[in-house]
Amino acid sequence: MQVNIELTDTYGGEANYSWVNRKSFDIDDKASTLSIVRKAKALLGVSGTRANRRENYGDMIALWGLDGNCVVMFITFEN
């Protein structure tokens, strides 16, 4: 499974995209959500941060306000 990640700024509580950092990686289809999030954070250099709000939509995970910063990380999946 391919995992695509985007880290961008927010404005007014919404993704702003005035800057964006995108990465992708392959991972086993049976990988846990926790391991996917950890690898995504490591690739973007934000390991050890905590999200103020976490939303899991099944096909996308959104991590809002990492360590209180005005950012959001979107994690999406492709088969």
SESE-517586 format. One record per residue (C-alpha): x, y, z; residue number from 0; residue in one letter. Coordinates in pm, whole numbers, plus 32768, in hexadecimal, padded with zeros to 4 digits. Layout:
# SESE-517586
<r xx="X" yy="Y" zz="Z" k="NUM" r="A"/>
...
END
This chain:
# SESE-517586
<r xx="8000" yy="8000" zz="8000" k="0" r="M"/>
<r xx="807D" yy="815D" zz="7FB1" k="1" r="Q"/>
<r xx="8050" yy="826C" zz="80B6" k="2" r="V"/>
<r xx="804E" yy="83DC" zz="8050" k="3" r="N"/>
<r xx="8084" yy="84EB" zz="8153" k="4" r="I"/>
<r xx="805F" yy="8664" zz="814B" k="5" r="E"/>
<r xx="80C2" yy="875B" zz="825A" k="6" r="L"/>
<r xx="803D" yy="88BB" zz="8229" k="7" r="T"/>
<r xx="7FE3" yy="89F1" zz="82ED" k="8" r="D"/>
<r xx="7E86" yy="8A4E" zz="8360" k="9" r="T"/>
<r xx="7DC8" yy="8B94" zz="8363" k="10" r="Y"/>
<r xx="7C80" yy="8BBC" zz="841A" k="11" r="G"/>
<r xx="7C7A" yy="8A4B" zz="8470" k="12" r="G"/>
<r xx="7C90" yy="89D9" zz="8304" k="13" r="E"/>
<r xx="7DB1" yy="895A" zz="8231" k="14" r="A"/>
<r xx="7E50" yy="8A8A" zz="818C" k="15" r="N"/>
<r xx="7F5A" yy="89FB" zz="809E" k="16" r="Y"/>
<r xx="802D" yy="8B38" zz="8098" k="17" r="S"/>
<r xx="8144" yy="8A37" zz="80C0" k="18" r="W"/>
<r xx="8135" yy="88BC" zz="80B2" k="19" r="V"/>
<r xx="8227" yy="879E" zz="80E8" k="20" r="N"/>
<r xx="81C5" yy="865A" zz="8035" k="21" r="R"/>
<r xx="825D" yy="84FF" zz="8056" k="22" r="K"/>
<r xx="81F3" yy="839C" zz="800A" k="23" r="S"/>
<r xx="8264" yy="8243" zz="8076" k="24" r="F"/>
<r xx="8205" yy="80D6" zz="8051" k="25" r="D"/>
<r xx="819B" yy="8005" zz="817A" k="26" r="I"/>
<r xx="8107" yy="7EAD" zz="81B4" k="27" r="D"/>
<r xx="7F8C" yy="7E96" zz="8187" k="28" r="D"/>
<r xx="7F6C" yy="7E07" zz="82E7" k="29" r="K"/>
<r xx="8025" yy="7F27" zz="8390" k="30" r="A"/>
<r xx="7F75" yy="7FC3" zz="84B9" k="31" r="S"/>
<r xx="7EFA" yy="8129" zz="84B6" k="32" r="T"/>
<r xx="7FF6" yy="817D" zz="85C6" k="33" r="L"/>
<r xx="811D" yy="80FF" zz="84FA" k="34" r="S"/>
<r xx="80A7" yy="81C1" zz="83C8" k="35" r="I"/>
<r xx="8087" yy="8305" zz="8491" k="36" r="V"/>
<r xx="81DD" yy="82D2" zz="8531" k="37" r="R"/>
<r xx="8286" yy="829B" zz="83E0" k="38" r="K"/>
<r xx="81D4" yy="83C7" zz="8346" k="39" r="A"/>
<r xx="8240" yy="84A9" zz="8465" k="40" r="K"/>
<r xx="83A6" yy="842B" zz="844B" k="41" r="A"/>
<r xx="83B6" yy="8474" zz="82D5" k="42" r="L"/>
<r xx="8341" yy="85D9" zz="830B" k="43" r="L"/>
<r xx="8421" yy="8615" zz="8437" k="44" r="G"/>
<r xx="830F" yy="8641" zz="853A" k="45" r="V"/>
<r xx="8346" yy="8505" zz="8608" k="46" r="S"/>
<r xx="82E7" yy="852E" zz="8774" k="47" r="G"/>
<r xx="81DB" yy="8633" zz="8734" k="48" r="T"/>
<r xx="8075" yy="8609" zz="87A8" k="49" r="R"/>
<r xx="7F40" yy="866E" zz="86E9" k="50" r="A"/>
<r xx="7E38" yy="8748" zz="878E" k="51" r="N"/>
<r xx="7D30" yy="869A" zz="86BB" k="52" r="R"/>
<r xx="7D3D" yy="8552" zz="85FC" k="53" r="R"/>
<r xx="7C39" yy="84E8" zz="84FD" k="54" r="E"/>
<r xx="7C2E" yy="8391" zz="8457" k="55" r="N"/>
<r xx="7B4A" yy="837E" zz="8327" k="56" r="Y"/>
<r xx="7BB0" yy="821B" zz="82C7" k="57" r="G"/>
<r xx="7C5B" yy="8281" zz="8184" k="58" r="D"/>
<r xx="7D04" yy="83B5" zz="821B" k="59" r="M"/>
<r xx="7D95" yy="841C" zz="8369" k="60" r="I"/>
<r xx="7DAF" yy="858C" zz="83C8" k="61" r="A"/>
<r xx="7E8D" yy="8604" zz="84E5" k="62" r="L"/>
<r xx="7E3F" yy="876D" zz="8545" k="63" r="W"/>
<r xx="7F14" yy="885C" zz="8611" k="64" r="G"/>
<r xx="8051" yy="8793" zz="8647" k="65" r="L"/>
<r xx="80DF" yy="8812" zz="8791" k="66" r="D"/>
<r xx="7FF5" yy="893E" zz="8783" k="67" r="G"/>
<r xx="807B" yy="89BD" zz="8636" k="68" r="N"/>
<r xx="7F95" yy="8A30" zz="8520" k="69" r="C"/>
<r xx="7FD1" yy="8900" zz="8444" k="70" r="V"/>
<r xx="7F16" yy="87CE" zz="83CA" k="71" r="V"/>
<r xx="7F99" yy="8682" zz="834B" k="72" r="M"/>
<r xx="7EC5" yy="85BA" zz="8257" k="73" r="F"/>
<r xx="7F14" yy="8449" zz="8229" k="74" r="I"/>
<r xx="7E68" yy="839B" zz="8103" k="75" r="T"/>
<r xx="7E7E" yy="823A" zz="807D" k="76" r="F"/>
<r xx="7E97" yy="81A1" zz="7F20" k="77" r="E"/>
<r xx="7E88" yy="8030" zz="7ECC" k="78" r="N"/>
END
